[in-house]
Amino acid sequence: MDDDLNKIKLTAGHMHEGCDRAYMLSSMFDEFLLQHPAVMRTPELKEKAETISDALGDFYQASGQAMADFDEQSDIVVDVKKLLGDE
């Protein structure tokens, strides 16, 4: 793929979408895994799931702050290949 095609100028829409996806993933993890009886009744799994849930919640909060702080005029450009480790 041409290097120019790998670069995306971030917009407020990207920031909102990223925050929304963080919320969705956090909510789904809590609802479908953290609350599962097998996880809730296995202390080791419960502890790890709670740690992951806390990290997802922190990420959601950070993405919300990044969205609030975002300035579309900042000309932020992301190299997608670098971001995904496909260099």
Sequence and secondary structure as in RCSB ss.txt:
>XXXX:A:sequence
MDDDLNKIKLTAGHMHEGCDRAYMLSSMFDEFLLQHPAVMRTPELKEKAETISDALGDFYQASGQAMADFDEQSD
IVVDVKKLLGDE
>XXXX:A:secstr
  GGGGEEE  HHHHHHHHHHHHHHHHHHIIIIITSHHHHT HHHHHHHHHHHHHHHHHHHHHHHHHHH  GGG 
 EEEHHHHHT  
